[in-house]
Amino acid sequence: MPEFLAKLLTRLPRSAVFVILLLTLAAAVAFAAVSHLVTRFNLNQQARGRHLYDQGLADMTAHNPSRALEEFRAALTCDRNNSLYQLNLGRALRDTGRLDEAESYLESLWERSPEDGTINLALARLAARRGSLEDATRYYHNAMYGVWGNADADSNRRKARIELIEFLMQKNALAQANAELVALAGFLPADPSLHLQAAQLFVQARDYPNALAEYEKVLRLDQSRADMNRANSASNAELETNTNTNTNKDRVAAEHEALGRSSLTALAGAGEAAYRAGHYRTAAHYLEDAVQADPEDSNSRTLHASATLILSIDPFLRRISDAERNRRIAADFTTAGNRLAACAQQNGVNLQPANATASSPSLTSASSPASPLINLQSRWLDAKKDLPHLRSIAETDLPDAIMDVVFQIEQQTATVCGDPQGEDAALLLISRQPEDADQ
C-alpha cells in the first residue's frame, strides 16, 4: 500500500457512524449513476422505436406491409406499452394475411378502449377481410359513432360508412347498403365531390332515383361555385398586379376546369340514372346536354337516342292529342305484330291457322299448342279487330287493353328470342314502367 494512503487511513475516524455515512454516499452515487444509465438506455430505446415506427409507416405507404411488419414488431420491443405501435403492428399483420395474430393485438387494444374509432375501424377491416358481414357491420358502426380524438371526426366517420357500403355491395347485401347510403347522403356537406361519390354508390346499389337526386345536387353546387367564381373574378380584376393577375388567372382556370369535369360527369350520370329509373323525359334532357358538352361521349349519345325514340312512340305521354295517341297505338301494335312473326319464324313456330299448315311444312314440326307465341298471336288477332274503335269515346279502356297486348308480346318475345332492337327495344322499356316514362 502506498505510504500516503496508509497515513490517510490512520487519520480517518473509525466510528461506525462515519462508515455508514460513507457507504450511504457511495450507494447514492452508484444509484444515481445507474438511474442515469437506465434513463439514457430508455431514451435511446424510445428514439430507436420511433425511428423504426417511422420506417414502418413509410413502408406501409409504399405498399410493403411485410417489411413494415418487422419494423413495427421491432419498434414494439423498444416500447412495449405503446398502443400506436400495437395498432399499426395489427394493421400490418392483417394486410399480410396473419389475421389471427392481428386480431389478438387489435382486440387487446379494443378491450382497453372500446370506444376508440381508429381501433374499431381496424377491426372492421379485419372482419371485412374475413368476409364476416355481422362483425364488419358492428365494428364499422362502432367506428362511425366512436371517439376520434383530435382527428377530423366527421371525415373519418364518413369514410367508415363508405367502406361499409362498399363491403355490403360486395356481399350483395343491397338493401343494407342502400339504407347506409341514404344515411350517408342525408348528412353530406355542400361538397360536389362527396355528392358525386354518393351518386355513383347509389348507381352501384341500383337505386337510380336517389342517384339522380345526388347528381342533380352536384350540378346545382357546381353552378353555385361557378357563379361565385365569376363574381370573384370580376370584383378582383382591377386589384391584381400583373404578376398576381397571371397567378390568379391560372388558379381560376384550374378551378373552372375541375368544375367542368365534375359537371360533365354529373350530367352524363344524371342522364343515365334517369334512364335506368325509367324517367325518359328527364333522361333525354340531361343526356342531350351531356352530348353537347362532350360529343365523344358515346354512351350518353346511345342512351339519348333511345330515350328520344321512347318519347316519340309512347302513346301515354301527356300533352299529346287523341289523334296522335291513336296513331302511336296503331303503329306500336303493328311493330309488336311484326316482332311476334319474326320471333316465331326464328323458332320454327307456325302462327298460321290450321288450314294453312300444309303450305308451310317446315313450320309444322316445331309448332306446339303450348307455345306462348301462339297464344300471343291469338290475342293479337283479337285486339286487331278493336283497332278501328280507338276513336270511340265509349271505349275508354281500349287503349290500355291494346297496349297491354303490345307489352306482353314484347316481353315474351324478349324471353324467347333475346333482346330486341329499335322500336321493339323501346316498347319493352316502356312496358316495364309505363307510368314513369314522361317524368
FIDO-854036 format. One record per residue (C-alpha): residue number from 1; x, y, z. Coordinates in steps of 0.5 Angstrom, whole numbers, always signed. Example, Ala and Ser with C-alpha at 12.3 -4.5 7.8 and 13.67 -1.06 7.14 Angstrom:
{pos:1, x:+25, y:-9, z:+16}
{pos:2, x:+27, y:-2, z:+14}
***
This chain:
{pos:1, x:+0, y:+0, z:+0}
{pos:2, x:+3, y:+7, z:-2}
{pos:3, x:+5, y:+11, z:+4}
{pos:4, x:+1, y:+17, z:+3}
{pos:5, x:-5, y:+13, z:+3}
{pos:6, x:-3, y:+9, z:+9}
{pos:7, x:-2, y:+15, z:+13}
{pos:8, x:-9, y:+18, z:+11}
{pos:9, x:-13, y:+12, z:+13}
{pos:10, x:-9, y:+12, z:+20}
{pos:11, x:-12, y:+19, z:+21}
{pos:12, x:-19, y:+18, z:+19}
{pos:13, x:-24, y:+17, z:+24}
{pos:14, x:-26, y:+10, z:+26}
{pos:15, x:-33, y:+11, z:+28}
{pos:16, x:-39, y:+6, z:+26}
{pos:17, x:-43, y:+13, z:+24}
{pos:18, x:-38, y:+15, z:+19}
{pos:19, x:-37, y:+8, z:+16}
{pos:20, x:-45, y:+8, z:+15}
{pos:21, x:-45, y:+15, z:+12}
{pos:22, x:-39, y:+14, z:+7}
{pos:23, x:-43, y:+7, z:+5}
{pos:24, x:-49, y:+11, z:+4}
{pos:25, x:-46, y:+16, z:+0}
{pos:26, x:-43, y:+11, z:-4}
{pos:27, x:-49, y:+8, z:-5}
{pos:28, x:-53, y:+14, z:-7}
{pos:29, x:-47, y:+16, z:-12}
{pos:30, x:-48, y:+9, z:-15}
{pos:31, x:-56, y:+9, z:-15}
{pos:32, x:-55, y:+16, z:-19}
{pos:33, x:-50, y:+13, z:-24}
{pos:34, x:-55, y:+7, z:-25}
{pos:35, x:-61, y:+11, z:-26}
{pos:36, x:-58, y:+16, z:-31}
{pos:37, x:-55, y:+10, z:-35}
{pos:38, x:-62, y:+7, z:-35}
{pos:39, x:-66, y:+13, z:-37}
{pos:40, x:-61, y:+14, z:-42}
{pos:41, x:-62, y:+7, z:-45}
{pos:42, x:-69, y:+8, z:-44}
{pos:43, x:-69, y:+14, z:-48}
{pos:44, x:-64, y:+11, z:-53}
{pos:45, x:-69, y:+5, z:-54}
{pos:46, x:-75, y:+10, z:-55}
{pos:47, x:-71, y:+14, z:-60}
{pos:48, x:-70, y:+7, z:-64}
{pos:49, x:-77, y:+5, z:-63}
{pos:50, x:-80, y:+12, z:-66}
{pos:51, x:-75, y:+11, z:-72}
{pos:52, x:-77, y:+4, z:-73}
{pos:53, x:-84, y:+6, z:-73}
{pos:54, x:-83, y:+12, z:-78}
{pos:55, x:-80, y:+7, z:-83}
{pos:56, x:-86, y:+2, z:-82}
{pos:57, x:-90, y:+8, z:-83}
{pos:58, x:-86, y:+9, z:-90}
{pos:59, x:-86, y:+2, z:-92}
{pos:60, x:-94, y:+2, z:-91}
{pos:61, x:-95, y:+8, z:-95}
{pos:62, x:-90, y:+4, z:-100}
{pos:63, x:-95, y:-2, z:-100}
{pos:64, x:-90, y:-6, z:-97}
{pos:65, x:-93, y:-9, z:-91}
{pos:66, x:-89, y:-15, z:-90}
{pos:67, x:-83, y:-10, z:-89}
{pos:68, x:-87, y:-5, z:-84}
{pos:69, x:-89, y:-11, z:-80}
{pos:70, x:-82, y:-13, z:-78}
{pos:71, x:-80, y:-6, z:-77}
{pos:72, x:-87, y:-5, z:-72}
{pos:73, x:-85, y:-11, z:-69}
{pos:74, x:-78, y:-8, z:-67}
{pos:75, x:-81, y:-2, z:-65}
{pos:76, x:-86, y:-5, z:-60}
{pos:77, x:-80, y:-9, z:-57}
{pos:78, x:-77, y:-2, z:-55}
{pos:79, x:-83, y:+1, z:-52}
{pos:80, x:-88, y:-5, z:-50}
{pos:81, x:-94, y:-1, z:-48}
{pos:82, x:-94, y:+4, z:-54}
{pos:83, x:-101, y:+3, z:-56}
{pos:84, x:-100, y:+6, z:-63}
{pos:85, x:-94, y:+1, z:-65}
{pos:86, x:-99, y:-4, z:-63}
{pos:87, x:-105, y:-1, z:-67}
{pos:88, x:-100, y:-1, z:-73}
{pos:89, x:-97, y:-8, z:-72}
{pos:90, x:-104, y:-11, z:-72}
{pos:91, x:-105, y:-7, z:-79}
{pos:92, x:-99, y:-10, z:-82}
{pos:93, x:-101, y:-17, z:-79}
{pos:94, x:-108, y:-16, z:-82}
{pos:95, x:-105, y:-14, z:-89}
{pos:96, x:-100, y:-19, z:-89}
{pos:97, x:-106, y:-24, z:-88}
{pos:98, x:-104, y:-26, z:-81}
{pos:99, x:-111, y:-25, z:-79}
{pos:100, x:-111, y:-29, z:-72}
{pos:101, x:-105, y:-25, z:-70}
{pos:102, x:-107, y:-19, z:-72}
{pos:103, x:-114, y:-20, z:-68}
{pos:104, x:-110, y:-21, z:-62}
{pos:105, x:-107, y:-15, z:-62}
{pos:106, x:-113, y:-11, z:-64}
{pos:107, x:-118, y:-14, z:-59}
{pos:108, x:-113, y:-13, z:-54}
{pos:109, x:-113, y:-5, z:-55}
{pos:110, x:-120, y:-5, z:-56}
{pos:111, x:-121, y:-8, z:-49}
{pos:112, x:-117, y:-2, z:-46}
{pos:113, x:-121, y:+3, z:-51}
{pos:114, x:-127, y:+0, z:-54}
{pos:115, x:-130, y:+7, z:-56}
{pos:116, x:-124, y:+9, z:-60}
{pos:117, x:-126, y:+10, z:-67}
{pos:118, x:-119, y:+8, z:-70}
{pos:119, x:-119, y:+1, z:-67}
{pos:120, x:-126, y:+0, z:-69}
{pos:121, x:-124, y:+1, z:-76}
{pos:122, x:-118, y:-3, z:-76}
{pos:123, x:-122, y:-9, z:-73}
{pos:124, x:-128, y:-7, z:-78}
{pos:125, x:-123, y:-8, z:-84}
{pos:126, x:-120, y:-14, z:-81}
{pos:127, x:-127, y:-17, z:-81}
{pos:128, x:-129, y:-15, z:-88}
{pos:129, x:-122, y:-19, z:-90}
{pos:130, x:-125, y:-25, z:-87}
{pos:131, x:-132, y:-24, z:-90}
{pos:132, x:-136, y:-23, z:-84}
{pos:133, x:-142, y:-19, z:-85}
{pos:134, x:-144, y:-19, z:-78}
{pos:135, x:-137, y:-17, z:-75}
{pos:136, x:-136, y:-12, z:-80}
{pos:137, x:-142, y:-8, z:-79}
{pos:138, x:-142, y:-8, z:-72}
{pos:139, x:-134, y:-5, z:-72}
{pos:140, x:-136, y:+0, z:-78}
{pos:141, x:-142, y:+2, z:-74}
{pos:142, x:-137, y:+3, z:-67}
{pos:143, x:-132, y:+7, z:-72}
{pos:144, x:-138, y:+11, z:-74}
{pos:145, x:-140, y:+13, z:-67}
{pos:146, x:-134, y:+12, z:-64}
{pos:147, x:-129, y:+18, z:-61}
{pos:148, x:-123, y:+20, z:-66}
{pos:149, x:-119, y:+25, z:-61}
{pos:150, x:-116, y:+31, z:-65}
{pos:151, x:-117, y:+28, z:-72}
{pos:152, x:-123, y:+30, z:-77}
{pos:153, x:-128, y:+26, z:-74}
{pos:154, x:-134, y:+28, z:-79}
{pos:155, x:-129, y:+26, z:-85}
{pos:156, x:-127, y:+19, z:-81}
{pos:157, x:-134, y:+17, z:-80}
{pos:158, x:-136, y:+19, z:-87}
{pos:159, x:-130, y:+14, z:-90}
{pos:160, x:-132, y:+9, z:-85}
{pos:161, x:-139, y:+9, z:-87}
{pos:162, x:-137, y:+9, z:-95}
{pos:163, x:-132, y:+3, z:-93}
{pos:164, x:-138, y:-1, z:-90}
{pos:165, x:-143, y:+1, z:-96}
{pos:166, x:-137, y:-2, z:-101}
{pos:167, x:-137, y:-8, z:-97}
{pos:168, x:-144, y:-9, z:-97}
{pos:169, x:-145, y:-9, z:-104}
{pos:170, x:-139, y:-14, z:-105}
{pos:171, x:-143, y:-18, z:-101}
{pos:172, x:-149, y:-17, z:-105}
{pos:173, x:-153, y:-14, z:-99}
{pos:174, x:-156, y:-9, z:-103}
{pos:175, x:-162, y:-7, z:-98}
{pos:176, x:-157, y:-6, z:-92}
{pos:177, x:-152, y:-2, z:-97}
{pos:178, x:-158, y:+3, z:-99}
{pos:179, x:-160, y:+4, z:-92}
{pos:180, x:-153, y:+6, z:-90}
{pos:181, x:-153, y:+10, z:-97}
{pos:182, x:-159, y:+14, z:-95}
{pos:183, x:-156, y:+16, z:-88}
{pos:184, x:-149, y:+18, z:-92}
{pos:185, x:-153, y:+23, z:-97}
{pos:186, x:-157, y:+26, z:-91}
{pos:187, x:-151, y:+29, z:-88}
{pos:188, x:-146, y:+31, z:-93}
{pos:189, x:-143, y:+38, z:-93}
{pos:190, x:-144, y:+42, z:-99}
{pos:191, x:-138, y:+39, z:-103}
{pos:192, x:-140, y:+37, z:-110}
{pos:193, x:-134, y:+31, z:-110}
{pos:194, x:-138, y:+28, z:-104}
{pos:195, x:-145, y:+28, z:-107}
{pos:196, x:-142, y:+26, z:-114}
{pos:197, x:-139, y:+20, z:-110}
{pos:198, x:-145, y:+18, z:-106}
{pos:199, x:-149, y:+19, z:-113}
{pos:200, x:-144, y:+13, z:-116}
{pos:201, x:-145, y:+9, z:-110}
{pos:202, x:-153, y:+9, z:-111}
{pos:203, x:-152, y:+7, z:-118}
{pos:204, x:-148, y:+1, z:-116}
{pos:205, x:-153, y:+0, z:-111}
{pos:206, x:-158, y:+0, z:-117}
{pos:207, x:-162, y:+6, z:-113}
{pos:208, x:-163, y:+10, z:-119}
{pos:209, x:-168, y:+15, z:-117}
{pos:210, x:-163, y:+17, z:-111}
{pos:211, x:-157, y:+17, z:-115}
{pos:212, x:-161, y:+22, z:-120}
{pos:213, x:-162, y:+27, z:-114}
{pos:214, x:-155, y:+27, z:-112}
{pos:215, x:-152, y:+28, z:-119}
{pos:216, x:-157, y:+34, z:-119}
{pos:217, x:-154, y:+36, z:-113}
{pos:218, x:-147, y:+36, z:-116}
{pos:219, x:-150, y:+40, z:-122}
{pos:220, x:-153, y:+46, z:-117}
{pos:221, x:-147, y:+46, z:-113}
{pos:222, x:-142, y:+47, z:-119}
{pos:223, x:-147, y:+52, z:-122}
{pos:224, x:-147, y:+56, z:-115}
{pos:225, x:-139, y:+55, z:-115}
{pos:226, x:-138, y:+58, z:-122}
{pos:227, x:-143, y:+64, z:-121}
{pos:228, x:-139, y:+65, z:-114}
{pos:229, x:-132, y:+65, z:-118}
{pos:230, x:-134, y:+69, z:-124}
{pos:231, x:-137, y:+74, z:-119}
{pos:232, x:-130, y:+74, z:-115}
{pos:233, x:-126, y:+74, z:-121}
{pos:234, x:-130, y:+81, z:-124}
{pos:235, x:-129, y:+84, z:-117}
{pos:236, x:-122, y:+83, z:-116}
{pos:237, x:-120, y:+84, z:-124}
{pos:238, x:-117, y:+91, z:-122}
{pos:239, x:-114, y:+90, z:-116}
{pos:240, x:-109, y:+85, z:-118}
{pos:241, x:-102, y:+87, z:-120}
{pos:242, x:-99, y:+84, z:-127}
{pos:243, x:-96, y:+78, z:-123}
{pos:244, x:-101, y:+77, z:-119}
{pos:245, x:-106, y:+77, z:-124}
{pos:246, x:-103, y:+72, z:-128}
{pos:247, x:-103, y:+67, z:-122}
{pos:248, x:-110, y:+69, z:-120}
{pos:249, x:-112, y:+67, z:-127}
{pos:250, x:-108, y:+60, z:-127}
{pos:251, x:-112, y:+59, z:-121}
{pos:252, x:-119, y:+61, z:-123}
{pos:253, x:-117, y:+57, z:-130}
{pos:254, x:-116, y:+51, z:-126}
{pos:255, x:-122, y:+51, z:-121}
{pos:256, x:-126, y:+52, z:-127}
{pos:257, x:-123, y:+46, z:-131}
{pos:258, x:-125, y:+42, z:-124}
{pos:259, x:-132, y:+44, z:-124}
{pos:260, x:-132, y:+43, z:-132}
{pos:261, x:-130, y:+36, z:-131}
{pos:262, x:-135, y:+35, z:-125}
{pos:263, x:-141, y:+38, z:-128}
{pos:264, x:-139, y:+33, z:-134}
{pos:265, x:-139, y:+27, z:-130}
{pos:266, x:-146, y:+29, z:-126}
{pos:267, x:-149, y:+31, z:-133}
{pos:268, x:-148, y:+24, z:-136}
{pos:269, x:-149, y:+21, z:-129}
{pos:270, x:-156, y:+24, z:-128}
{pos:271, x:-158, y:+22, z:-135}
{pos:272, x:-156, y:+15, z:-135}
{pos:273, x:-159, y:+15, z:-127}
{pos:274, x:-166, y:+18, z:-130}
{pos:275, x:-166, y:+13, z:-136}
{pos:276, x:-165, y:+7, z:-131}
{pos:277, x:-170, y:+9, z:-127}
{pos:278, x:-175, y:+10, z:-133}
{pos:279, x:-175, y:+17, z:-133}
{pos:280, x:-174, y:+18, z:-140}
{pos:281, x:-176, y:+26, z:-141}
{pos:282, x:-171, y:+28, z:-135}
{pos:283, x:-166, y:+23, z:-138}
{pos:284, x:-167, y:+26, z:-145}
{pos:285, x:-166, y:+33, z:-142}
{pos:286, x:-159, y:+31, z:-139}
{pos:287, x:-157, y:+27, z:-144}
{pos:288, x:-157, y:+32, z:-149}
{pos:289, x:-153, y:+37, z:-145}
{pos:290, x:-148, y:+32, z:-144}
{pos:291, x:-147, y:+30, z:-151}
{pos:292, x:-147, y:+37, z:-153}
{pos:293, x:-142, y:+38, z:-147}
{pos:294, x:-138, y:+32, z:-149}
{pos:295, x:-139, y:+30, z:-157}
{pos:296, x:-134, y:+24, z:-155}
{pos:297, x:-139, y:+21, z:-150}
{pos:298, x:-142, y:+15, z:-154}
{pos:299, x:-145, y:+12, z:-148}
{pos:300, x:-149, y:+19, z:-147}
{pos:301, x:-151, y:+19, z:-154}
{pos:302, x:-153, y:+12, z:-155}
{pos:303, x:-158, y:+13, z:-149}
{pos:304, x:-160, y:+20, z:-151}
{pos:305, x:-162, y:+16, z:-158}
{pos:306, x:-166, y:+11, z:-154}
{pos:307, x:-170, y:+16, z:-149}
{pos:308, x:-172, y:+20, z:-155}
{pos:309, x:-174, y:+14, z:-159}
{pos:310, x:-178, y:+12, z:-153}
{pos:311, x:-181, y:+19, z:-152}
{pos:312, x:-183, y:+19, z:-160}
{pos:313, x:-187, y:+12, z:-159}
{pos:314, x:-190, y:+12, z:-152}
{pos:315, x:-198, y:+13, z:-153}
{pos:316, x:-199, y:+15, z:-146}
{pos:317, x:-195, y:+22, z:-146}
{pos:318, x:-198, y:+28, z:-143}
{pos:319, x:-200, y:+34, z:-148}
{pos:320, x:-201, y:+29, z:-154}
{pos:321, x:-207, y:+30, z:-158}
{pos:322, x:-212, y:+24, z:-158}
{pos:323, x:-211, y:+23, z:-165}
{pos:324, x:-203, y:+23, z:-164}
{pos:325, x:-204, y:+18, z:-158}
{pos:326, x:-209, y:+13, z:-163}
{pos:327, x:-203, y:+14, z:-169}
{pos:328, x:-198, y:+12, z:-164}
{pos:329, x:-202, y:+6, z:-161}
{pos:330, x:-203, y:+3, z:-168}
{pos:331, x:-196, y:+4, z:-170}
{pos:332, x:-194, y:+0, z:-164}
{pos:333, x:-199, y:-5, z:-165}
{pos:334, x:-196, y:-6, z:-172}
{pos:335, x:-189, y:-6, z:-169}
{pos:336, x:-191, y:-12, z:-164}
{pos:337, x:-194, y:-16, z:-169}
{pos:338, x:-188, y:-16, z:-174}
{pos:339, x:-184, y:-18, z:-168}
{pos:340, x:-188, y:-23, z:-166}
{pos:341, x:-188, y:-26, z:-173}
{pos:342, x:-180, y:-25, z:-174}
{pos:343, x:-179, y:-29, z:-167}
{pos:344, x:-184, y:-35, z:-169}
{pos:345, x:-180, y:-36, z:-175}
{pos:346, x:-174, y:-35, z:-172}
{pos:347, x:-176, y:-41, z:-167}
{pos:348, x:-180, y:-45, z:-172}
{pos:349, x:-187, y:-44, z:-169}
{pos:350, x:-193, y:-44, z:-174}
{pos:351, x:-197, y:-38, z:-173}
{pos:352, x:-202, y:-39, z:-179}
{pos:353, x:-209, y:-42, z:-178}
{pos:354, x:-209, y:-50, z:-178}
{pos:355, x:-211, y:-50, z:-185}
{pos:356, x:-205, y:-46, z:-187}
{pos:357, x:-200, y:-51, z:-184}
{pos:358, x:-200, y:-55, z:-191}
{pos:359, x:-197, y:-50, z:-195}
{pos:360, x:-191, y:-49, z:-189}
{pos:361, x:-189, y:-56, z:-188}
{pos:362, x:-182, y:-53, z:-185}
{pos:363, x:-186, y:-50, z:-179}
{pos:364, x:-191, y:-55, z:-177}
{pos:365, x:-186, y:-60, z:-174}
{pos:366, x:-184, y:-54, z:-169}
{pos:367, x:-191, y:-52, z:-167}
{pos:368, x:-194, y:-53, z:-161}
{pos:369, x:-201, y:-51, z:-158}
{pos:370, x:-197, y:-50, z:-151}
{pos:371, x:-192, y:-45, z:-155}
{pos:372, x:-193, y:-38, z:-151}
{pos:373, x:-192, y:-35, z:-158}
{pos:374, x:-199, y:-38, z:-161}
{pos:375, x:-203, y:-35, z:-155}
{pos:376, x:-200, y:-28, z:-156}
{pos:377, x:-202, y:-29, z:-164}
{pos:378, x:-209, y:-31, z:-162}
{pos:379, x:-209, y:-25, z:-157}
{pos:380, x:-206, y:-20, z:-162}
{pos:381, x:-211, y:-22, z:-168}
{pos:382, x:-217, y:-21, z:-163}
{pos:383, x:-214, y:-14, z:-161}
{pos:384, x:-213, y:-12, z:-168}
{pos:385, x:-221, y:-12, z:-169}
{pos:386, x:-221, y:-7, z:-164}
{pos:387, x:-217, y:-2, z:-167}
{pos:388, x:-222, y:+2, z:-171}
{pos:389, x:-226, y:+3, z:-165}
{pos:390, x:-220, y:+7, z:-162}
{pos:391, x:-224, y:+14, z:-164}
{pos:392, x:-230, y:+12, z:-160}
{pos:393, x:-231, y:+16, z:-154}
{pos:394, x:-234, y:+10, z:-150}
{pos:395, x:-228, y:+6, z:-151}
{pos:396, x:-224, y:+9, z:-145}
{pos:397, x:-221, y:+3, z:-143}
{pos:398, x:-219, y:+0, z:-150}
{pos:399, x:-212, y:+4, z:-151}
{pos:400, x:-210, y:+1, z:-145}
{pos:401, x:-212, y:-6, z:-147}
{pos:402, x:-209, y:-6, z:-154}
{pos:403, x:-202, y:-3, z:-151}
{pos:404, x:-203, y:-9, z:-146}
{pos:405, x:-202, y:-14, z:-151}
{pos:406, x:-197, y:-10, z:-155}
{pos:407, x:-193, y:-10, z:-148}
{pos:408, x:-194, y:-18, z:-147}
{pos:409, x:-191, y:-19, z:-154}
{pos:410, x:-185, y:-15, z:-153}
{pos:411, x:-184, y:-18, z:-146}
{pos:412, x:-185, y:-25, z:-148}
{pos:413, x:-181, y:-25, z:-155}
{pos:414, x:-175, y:-22, z:-151}
{pos:415, x:-175, y:-28, z:-147}
{pos:416, x:-176, y:-33, z:-153}
{pos:417, x:-172, y:-29, z:-158}
{pos:418, x:-167, y:-25, z:-154}
{pos:419, x:-166, y:-17, z:-153}
{pos:420, x:-170, y:-13, z:-159}
{pos:421, x:-167, y:-7, z:-162}
{pos:422, x:-170, y:-1, z:-165}
{pos:423, x:-177, y:+1, z:-163}
{pos:424, x:-178, y:-6, z:-160}
{pos:425, x:-173, y:-5, z:-155}
{pos:426, x:-176, y:+2, z:-154}
{pos:427, x:-183, y:-1, z:-153}
{pos:428, x:-180, y:-7, z:-148}
{pos:429, x:-177, y:-1, z:-144}
{pos:430, x:-184, y:+3, z:-143}
{pos:431, x:-187, y:-4, z:-141}
{pos:432, x:-183, y:-4, z:-135}
{pos:433, x:-185, y:+3, z:-132}
{pos:434, x:-191, y:+6, z:-137}
{pos:435, x:-193, y:+11, z:-132}
{pos:436, x:-186, y:+14, z:-131}
{pos:437, x:-183, y:+15, z:-138}
{pos:438, x:-186, y:+22, z:-138}
{pos:439, x:-182, y:+24, z:-132}
***
